[in-house]
Amino acid sequence: MTVSSLRNPKSETREMAERDRLNLRSRLHEPTDWSMSNNMFFVAFVVIAALVTVLVLVLR
């Protein structure tokens, strides 16, 4: 197999790059797994802190 047979035409390479660029642009505003897990941890922390506060106030 020769190198020239492995090469993509320039137009195909440009199309692939454009698709990648569009995919990246569409995914920019989606939260990633780690940010979603950080948000869930923060929400759980606030809920637990609120429950502990309510228990302390009720049991006083």
N, C-alpha and C positions, 0 to 999 in steps of 0.2 A: 504494500500500500504506500503510495507516495504522499508527500506532504501536501501537494496541491489538491489531492483528492480529499484530504481531511479538512481543508480550509472551507469556511463558510463564505458565501458571497457577501460583499459589504452591505448590500441592502438587507440581507437576512440578519446580519449582526446589528444593524441600526434598528431594525424592527424589534429584536430581542431587547436591546437597551431601552427603547421607548416603552415597551411593555413593563420592564422592571421599574422604570421611572414612574409610570402611572400606578403600578401596584404599591410602590413605596409611598407615593403621595396619598393614596386612598387609605393606607394604614397608619398615617402619622397621628391621627386623632383617636385611634383605638388604644385603650389601655393595655399594657402588657401584663403578663401573668404576675410578675413580681409587684407591680403597682396595685393590681387588684387584691393580691394577698395582703399587702401593706394596708390598704383601705379596710379590708375585712378585719384585720388585727386591730386597727384603731377603733373601729365601730364596736367590736367585742370588748375592748378595753374600756371604752366610755360606758357601755351598758353595764359591765361588771362593777365599775366604780360607782355608778348611780345606784345599783342594787345594794352595794355595801353601805353607801351613805344613807339610803332609806332604812336599812336594817338597823344601823347605829342610832338613827333618830327615833325609830319606833321602840327599840329596846331600852332606851334611856329612861 
